[in-house]
Amino acid sequence: MTRLEASRRLLIAPVRWPFMGDTSLLLPLNSAEQHYLWRVLRLQKGETVAVVDGAGRLCYAYLKDREYLELSRATVMFARRPFPRLGLAVAVPRRGMDNLLRMICELGMDQFIPLQSVRRTPQAQERPVRWASILRESVEQCERLWLPDLHQGCDAASLWNKTPIVDRAATFIATARCQGLDLFEADLAELPPTLDQVWVAIGPEGGWDPDEQRAAEICGWRPTCLGKAILRTDTAAVAAAHSLAVWRHNQDH
């Protein structure tokens, strides 16, 4: 069995995988998966695809026919979950949420919470089914093995005390127009190596409501700065995700 080009990946939830000790390792395909493999990728019978489960496992398989993949037991690989886990909580913007999710997934974020805040754009809509689909597609595209957790949306006031975020975690709130704050990268450099999670909250286009920010600080969310410029919500989220990804990479090397 030959190895694949980077684009040929398919995410299938763990509950649908056959037991790897079974004699038969056939995996039935739904109609969307059949369309993707046969019509989009234009694969032929007997060609290979990398199947991932979003929980660290990858296995090569070949197209047995239009309705089934056959997994190769000898090619199963597993990658541990990245540590510490990185999370973003973002006030949902009116536009740009789809690209925001794609980019933070590519950058390696592990958890995402859509936020409702006092100054959030009224036209912003929560679309959890679409967002989950975008994250799955992004995992396939960027060759991640772990699917990010998409949490249920909540308001900012609820987030500040949310568990398990506050347990063995560093929590930051990105803030603009505040004097004397360190850059986010500098704050990250001071963190101990024993944390389970690192989170940053990104506010709406109009900035945090003063009462929201005070409540966050009272609950231990540390104000941090993403730079001198006033950033749009989606830009700020991607900037924070990049800083987190670089910091974790440096922790591992």
Buried (B, 14 or more C-beta within 10 A) or exposed (E): EEEEEEEBBBBBEEEEBBEEEEEEBBBEBEEEBBEBBBEEBEBEEEBBBBBBBBBBBBBBBBBBEEBBBBBBEEBBEEEEEBEBBBBBBBBBBBEBBBEBBBBBBBBBBBBBBBBBBBBBBEEBEBBEEEBBBBBBBBBBBBEBBBBBEBBEBBBBBEBBEBEEBBEEBBBBBBBBEEEEBBBBBEBBEEBEEEBEBBBBBBBBBEBBBEEBBEBBBEBEBBBBBBBEEEBBBBBBBBBBBBBBBBBBEEEEE
